[in-house]
Amino acid sequence: MNPFIDVRNLTKAYPAVTGDFSKPILNDLSLQVSRGRTIGLIGPSGSGKSTLLNLLSGLDEPTSGEVWVDGHQVDQLSPNEAAKFRNQTMGFIFQAHHLLPALTAHENVMVPTLAGHGEAGGSVGRDLAYQLLEQVGLKERASHMPSQLSGGEKQRVAVARALINRPKLLLADEPTGALDQGNADHLMDILLRLNEEFRCTMLVVTHSLTQAKRMDEILSFQDGKLNAIDP
């Protein structure tokens, strides 16, 4: 069976001031992830963790190598194809919740459905958004504006938003980085429970080895490559 994520000899370097390319941030990196696995990605700032997520999602292009997700070669998709593929296949959670301040929690959860690529539009999307808010413990906060929510609550809205289109892949970039320990543990509890329920693959970038150890596998960035760590 082919892996759900298949990264082949991936290199990413950015242009230097001189016009040449700087030292690659990712250097001939290969990675295979089976469907449904949870992966913790750790490493110092600037080691390539977020860069890998951007390449997997088609938000950035590799200098060389191939990026395959769910049988699609992401690096060969046109910008429109990549946008549609992201919307249908992936959910995103970031350290900053990126909620729209003029929308309620419920409306924020529904935002990914507005692109029209998935099946969660109209009343189906509205009902699913309420269900997801209930699953993250925010049913009674659905009509609240982001300014009326705590930091932990905002991140839980972001989790619900990431799942509204039933993604096969969940990409989380420091999702607990701005939270205290209690809220961080609670958010990770929710992520792992929903990951199992939705049967999606999940990659979590984190500086916390404690949170990374809750994943099926831990991978550490070093010199542009990935090394497995015994959890």
GIMO-V449937 format. One record per backbone hydrogen bond with DSSP energy under -0.5 kcal/mol. NH is the residue of the N-H (numbers start at 1). CO is the residue of the C=O. Records with the same first field share a line. If there is no record, write none. Layout:
NH=CO, CO
This chain:
4=33
5=33
6=68
7=31
8=6, 66
9=7
10=29
11=64
12=26
16=20
19=16
22=14
25=12
26=12
27=224
28=26
29=10
31=7
33=5
37=34
39=202
40=217
41=39, 204
42=40, 219
47=44
52=48
53=49
54=50
55=51
56=52
57=53
58=55
59=54
60=54
63=11
64=11
66=8
68=6
69=72
70=4
72=69
74=67, 72
75=67
76=73
77=74
82=78
83=79
84=80
85=81
86=82
87=83
88=84
89=85
90=86
91=169
93=171
95=173
101=99
103=100
105=144
106=142
108=104
109=105
110=106
111=107, 108
113=110
114=110, 111
115=112
116=113
124=121
125=121
126=122
127=123
128=124
129=125
130=126
131=127
132=128
133=129
134=130
135=131
136=132
137=134
138=133
141=138
142=139
144=141
146=103
148=145
149=146
154=150
155=151
156=152
157=153
158=154
159=155
160=156
161=157
162=158
163=159, 160
164=160, 161
166=163
168=89
169=89
170=201
171=91, 169
172=170, 203
173=93, 171
174=172, 205
177=174
179=176
184=180
185=181
186=182
187=183
188=184
189=185
190=186
191=187
192=188
193=189
194=190
195=191
196=192
197=193
198=194
199=195
200=195
201=168
202=37
203=170
204=39
205=172, 203
206=41
209=207
212=208
213=209
214=211
215=212
216=38
217=38
218=229
219=40
220=227
221=42
222=225
225=222
227=220
229=218
231=229
